C-alpha cells in the first residue's frame, strides 16, 4: 500500500519460516524485519556457517535451490568432490556457489565485524530489501540431548539425519547473549503493526530466538499483536523433524500443543483448514487459513492473511497488560 509506514517483524528459522518470510517480503519490502535463528550456526572446514540466515537470504533474493529449499540454485559440487578425494568430511554439503558466502562471512568476522553487520552486507549484495537480523551477535548453540548422548545441532540434524530420539533441547550460551540494538529498535518501533512467528520448528528454530535474554520481554512489551503460524497440519509436520520431536518429548502432535507451547505470548494462532474442527478448543484464538505453501502465490496469500489478522487484532481491545498500537487509538 502506497504511503503505508507500518512495519512488521517475523521470527524465523530455515526453510519453512523462509517461505512465509518470502510472502511477507513480497508485500512489505523494506518494511519487514526478519529475526533469524542462529542456534544452528557452527564452524565447519574452518568456516563460520549460518544455515538459517543463508536460507533466508537466498530465499528472499530468489536464488535458493528450488529442489532442496536450502543452498543456491544452479549449484555445482567440485569443492565437495575435492574434499572427498582428500579424505575430508563430506556429511555437510557446501556447494561451490554457496561456499562464497561462508568464506566472505568468515573473513569479515575475523576482521572484527559483527554477524549483524556481515549479514546486512550480504543482504545488500544479494538485493534483499527486507532487513535480515541474526537473533544475536553472541554465539548461541543448540544442543540436542538424545538417547545416544548429547549432539551439537548439525551433528543431530545433518550428520545423524535426526534419527536419535530426543530427550531434551538446550541453547548453550543463551544466558550471556542479548538482542542487538537493531532488534530492540525493530521491536519497539512506534510503527510496528505485527510480530509474526513463522511456521518454523518451535523447539529447534524459534525457541533459540526466544531463549536470548530480553527477547521475550521485548515481544511482550510491544503494543503490536503477536501471532504464530502452526507448523503442524492435520497432525503432521510439513517438513523436518517437528512431529518426531514432539512425540519424543511426550507431546501430542497437534495444533493444541503448538498453542500451549507459545502460550500467552500469542494473541492468535493461524492454523490450517485441516485443523478447523479443533480450532475452537485451542487455548488461544485461532484463525483459519491455507498454510501449506507450495507456490509463491500460496506464500503471498498466507502472508496477506497474517497481515490482515494483525490489523484486525490491533483494532480489537488489547489483552490485559498490552498497550493499544498508537495508530489505532481514537
Protein Blocks (a to p, Z undefined) as FASTA:
>chain_A
ZZiabdcdddddfkmmmmmmmmmmmmnmmmpccdddfklgcceehiacdfklmmmmmmmn
opacfknopajehiafklmmmmmmnopafkbccdfklmmmmmmmmmmmmnopafklmmmm
mmmmnopabdcddfbfbdcddddddfkbccdfklmmmmnnomaccfbdcdehklmgccdf
klmmmmmgfklgbdcddfbdfklmmmmmmmpghklmmmmmpmbdcddddfbeghiafbdj
klmmmmmnopacdfklmmmmnmmmbgbdcddfklmmmmmmpcbdcddddfbdfbfklmmm
mmmmmmmmmmmmmmpccdehiacdfklpZZ
